[in-house]
Structures are given as C-alpha cells and as structure tokens.
C-alpha cells in the first residue's frame, strides 16, 4: 500500500475519535442549555415527564453516536476519504437540532429529525463498510461474517419507521398528556435497542478475533 494510505489508516482512529469527542461535548452543552431554557421541564405534571423523557432520548442519541464511532474505528481499518472526515459534522448538526427541538409543540419535528439521523448514519455505514471490505486488514471479519442486507439494515429501517409513525401520531393527536409520555418512552426504547445492538456487534467482533479466518463462527 502507498505510504500515505498506510499513514492515514494509522492516524484515522485518533483523528476521528478526537473530532467526535469535541462534537459530542458541544452536543451535550447545547442539550443542557436547551433544557435549562425549557419552562415545561420545570413546571411538573405530564408535560414535564414527557419533556424529561425527550431530554433522556437526546442524551441517549449522543451516547449512541459516540459508541457507534468508537466501536467502528476499533473494529475495522480502512483508508479514509474526505467523506469520513465530514460525516461527524453532519451527525453533530443533527444532534444540535434535536437538542433545540425540546418544545412540546415541536415534538413531531423532533421525531422526524431523529429518523433522519438514523437514515444519515445508515448511509455513512454503507460507505464505511464498503471501504472496510476492500481492505485486507479486515478479512478476519468479512471472511467469516456474511450479514445479509436485511440483517444489517433491518433494525435501522424498523427504527426509522417507528419514529416516523410516532411523528405522524404526535402531529395529529398532539404531544400532551399520557400519549406524549408514551411516545417519548417508545423513542427511548428504540434508542436503547440500538445501543444494545452496538454492544452485540462489539462482542461478536471480539469473539471473532479468537476464530481463525475460514473457520465457522462460534454462533
């Protein structure tokens, strides 16, 4: 491999993790500022419960993006492109928007934005996986794991569909009362499921390191 490409592969983890850390820290700051300025969060009642569940969902989103990037970079090696350095900024912008949409009357827009975040992340994953598959350093994984498109993107499709449906229902029925609480609780459950999925991928990758390329995977 060209020495520049090899050097880029070596520097990619530290560069992207540093960039992601800065963006996630800014996202947390925007979330705290938005929560401090949201009167309904401090008024009590169902509106406050739904609001704090929404805050928890944004916090989970920030954690999910960090876990996703950290796991991806530690699992695979690839020669980065300009796109790889721009994707964290796109994810950061969407997180800022989520933190700014904490008002109850904008909750349906919040669901649409979170669904858009999943779509953007899935697009970035496709591009990164294609780059990783072309690199022989990742044969230990791709020579054994043969995920179908449905297995790889099915959870993301279900998450996007669920969030879009929530957005439509919130727009039609309103976001107040117990329905708003239930909707935000479901959004949190979707995000928890995505975090659990990242944990599964990480544990599977760790177990693959103990299996020689060409052998049958232990699951």
C-alpha positions in Angstrom: 0.0 0.0 0.0 1.1 3.6 -0.6 2.8 5.0 2.5 0.3 7.9 2.6 -2.6 5.5 2.7 -1.0 3.4 5.4 -0.3 6.5 7.5 -3.9 7.7 7.0 -5.1 4.3 8.3 -2.9 4.6 11.4 -4.0 8.2 12.2 -7.7 7.7 11.4 -8.7 6.4 14.9 -7.1 9.2 16.9 -8.3 11.9 14.4 -11.9 10.7 14.2 -12.2 10.0 18.0 -10.9 13.4 18.8 -13.2 15.1 16.4 -16.2 13.0 17.6 -15.3 13.8 21.3 -15.4 17.6 20.6 -18.7 17.4 18.7 -20.3 15.2 21.4 -19.2 17.6 24.1 -20.7 20.5 22.2 -23.9 18.5 21.7 -24.1 17.9 25.5 -23.6 21.7 26.1 -26.4 22.5 23.6 -28.7 20.0 25.3 -28.0 21.4 28.8 -28.6 24.9 27.5 -31.9 24.0 25.8 -33.1 22.0 28.8 -32.3 24.9 31.2 -34.4 27.3 29.0 -37.4 25.0 28.6 -40.1 26.1 31.1 -42.2 23.0 30.7 -39.4 20.8 32.1 -39.7 22.6 35.5 -43.4 23.0 35.7 -44.3 19.5 36.8 -47.1 17.2 35.6 -47.3 15.1 32.4 -45.6 17.8 30.3 -42.5 17.7 32.4 -42.4 13.9 32.4 -42.6 13.7 28.7 -40.1 16.5 28.4 -37.5 14.8 30.6 -38.0 11.6 28.6 -37.3 13.6 25.5 -34.1 15.0 27.1 -33.1 11.5 28.0 -33.6 10.4 24.4 -31.3 13.2 23.1 -28.7 12.1 25.7 -29.0 8.5 24.5 -28.6 9.7 20.9 -25.3 11.4 21.8 -24.1 8.3 23.6 -25.2 6.1 20.6 -23.2 8.2 18.1 -20.2 8.0 20.3 -20.5 4.3 20.9 -21.1 3.7 17.1 -17.9 5.6 16.1 -15.7 4.2 18.8 -16.7 0.6 18.1 -16.5 1.1 14.3 -13.0 2.6 14.4 -11.7 -0.1 16.8 -13.2 -2.9 14.8 -12.0 -2.0 11.3 -9.2 -0.4 9.4 -9.6 1.5 6.1 -8.2 4.3 4.1 -10.3 7.3 4.9 -11.9 9.6 2.4 -13.0 13.2 2.6 -16.5 11.9 3.4 -15.3 10.2 6.5 -14.0 13.4 7.9 -17.2 15.3 7.1 -19.7 12.7 8.4 -19.1 13.6 12.1 -20.0 17.2 11.4 -23.3 16.2 9.8 -24.2 14.0 12.7 -23.3 16.8 15.1 -25.6 19.3 13.3 -28.5 16.9 13.6 -27.8 16.4 17.3 -27.8 20.2 17.8 -31.2 20.3 16.1 -32.5 17.5 18.3 -31.4 19.5 21.4 -33.1 22.6 20.1 -36.5 20.9 19.4 -37.4 20.2 23.1 -40.6 22.2 23.0 -43.8 20.1 23.2 -45.3 21.6 20.1 -42.3 20.6 18.0 -42.1 17.1 19.3 -43.3 15.6 15.9 -40.5 17.5 14.2 -38.1 16.1 16.7 -39.2 12.5 15.8 -38.7 13.3 12.1 -35.2 14.7 12.8 -34.2 11.6 14.8 -35.4 9.4 12.0 -33.3 11.5 9.6 -30.3 10.9 11.8 -30.8 7.2 11.5 -31.0 7.5 7.7 -27.8 9.6 7.6 -26.0 7.2 9.9 -27.1 4.2 7.8 -25.8 5.9 4.6 -22.5 6.6 6.3 -22.3 3.0 7.5 -22.8 1.6 4.0 -19.9 3.8 2.7 -17.6 2.8 5.5 -18.4 -0.9 5.3 -17.6 -0.8 1.6 -14.2 0.8 2.3 -13.5 -1.7 5.1 -14.4 -4.7 2.9 -11.8 -3.7 0.3 -9.1 -3.6 2.9 -7.3 -7.0 3.6 -6.8 -6.0 7.2 -10.5 -6.7 7.8 -10.6 -10.2 6.3 -10.7 -11.7 9.8 -14.3 -10.3 9.9 -15.7 -10.2 6.4 -14.4 -13.7 5.5 -16.5 -15.2 8.3 -19.5 -12.9 8.8 -21.9 -12.9 5.9 -24.6 -10.5 7.0 -27.5 -10.1 4.6 -28.7 -6.6 3.8 -31.9 -7.3 5.8 -29.8 -8.3 8.9 -27.5 -5.3 8.6 -30.1 -2.6 8.0 -33.3 -4.2 9.3 -33.0 -2.6 12.8 -32.4 0.8 11.3 -35.4 0.5 8.9 -37.6 -0.5 11.8 -36.3 2.4 14.0 -36.9 4.9 11.2 -40.4 3.5 10.5 -41.3 3.7 14.2 -40.0 7.2 14.6 -41.9 8.4 11.5 -45.1 6.8 12.8 -44.6 8.5 16.2 -44.1 11.8 14.4 -47.3 11.5 12.5 -49.3 10.5 15.6 -47.9 13.3 17.6 -48.7 15.8 14.8 -52.3 14.6 14.6 -53.1 13.9 18.3 -50.8 16.4 20.0 -48.0 15.7 22.4 -49.6 16.4 25.7 -50.8 14.1 28.4 -50.1 10.4 28.7 -49.7 10.0 24.9 -46.7 12.3 24.9 -45.2 10.3 27.7 -45.8 7.0 25.9 -44.3 8.4 22.7 -41.1 9.6 24.3 -40.8 6.4 26.3 -41.0 4.4 23.0 -38.4 6.7 21.4 -36.1 5.9 24.4 -36.8 2.2 23.9 -35.8 2.4 20.2 -32.5 4.1 21.2 -31.8 1.6 23.9 -32.3 -1.2 21.4 -29.8 0.5 19.1 -27.2 0.7 21.9 -27.8 -2.9 22.7 -27.2 -3.8 19.0 -23.9 -2.0 19.0 -22.9 -4.0 22.1 -23.8 -7.2 20.3 -21.7 -6.2 17.2 -18.8 -5.4 19.5 -19.0 -8.7 21.4 -19.2 -10.6 18.2 -16.2 -8.9 16.8 -14.2 -9.7 19.9 -15.2 -13.4 19.7 -14.2 -13.4 16.0 -10.6 -12.5 16.9 -10.4 -15.9 18.6 -11.5 -17.8 15.5 -9.2 -18.4 12.6 -10.2 -16.9 9.2 -12.1 -19.6 7.3 -13.4 -21.5 10.3 -17.1 -21.5 11.2 -18.1 -18.7 13.5 -19.0 -19.8 17.1 -22.6 -18.6 16.8 
